[in-house]
Amino acid sequence: MSTFLGEDQFVIWANAGEWDRLRELHQLPRTWANKARLAELRTPNPRPAR
């Protein structure tokens, strides 16, 4: 989701789907019952082609 450009410089992108994934990751309780879903949400979606 981000690209390191140099010291303290990043390029960050997120389309609507990424924002939804990040929001769900933030809101999902860290419990054993959610372990599989948390693992899915921790993996970013591929960056869209330009």
Secondary structure, DSSP 8 states (H G I E B T S, - for coil): -EEEEETTEEEE---HHHHHHHHHHHHS---GGGHHHHHHHHS-------
